[in-house]
């Protein structure tokens, strides 16, 4: 596979319609956590999507400053574990501004391709502008859609990456099943997600930073702290790393491994189809 042309019909950057509209058949009766609040499944999708609209333009700056640059290390470490090769196709689910896709493209270009898949158009617009400034603009495509219903045929990707996105899924198992479906046999997946520190003293410090200092920094950088308060809350109601690993196994992934980074603030999950 040497050309992205079969996917040009899926390139919908700038589409007027909500890429998630009518994609699900939720009745609204089910309640799921949006941070510390229980909301309907459709409402969570709407709220998560809306969280990123006001911060998309300054998201990368906020990410770098509020993580003290650690996110660069976490993302590189995760990508390094995949042993990507030139010519492979990579799908970056919940890809946002495309950091993981850019790192992957540096390894698979010029023959390979990376696809950024996300349902927030402002985030992908910021990512597309960033990709154009890189050396790999022709090797990255942006596709709008919901991670729980991937717009691709079965078994087309060599690798899938997900950076800090699985907390935002309404039905995690459904999203993982979709990711497994579009992976080739023995294809790899790398998920990077937040969690809580292992040591109690560090957790207390992390709680103070998450609920006091980070929102203040977010207001200064982005002009709003709502998305970052949701971030702090969503981390604390999300599954433990062990539970996430078990979900991967129960979805059908094999060779599931996890590695805590920075005392467990971030966790890398690795598995194969």
Helices and strands as residue ranges (DSSP letters): G 5-10, E 31-34, E 37-40, H 41-53, G 56-58, H 59-66, H 70-80, E 89-93, H 99-108, E 113-118, H 121-132, G 137-139, E 140-144, E 157-163, G 166-168, H 172-182, E 183-194, H 200-208, I 209-213, H 214-222, H 226-237, H 241-251, E 254-261, G 262-264, E 266-272
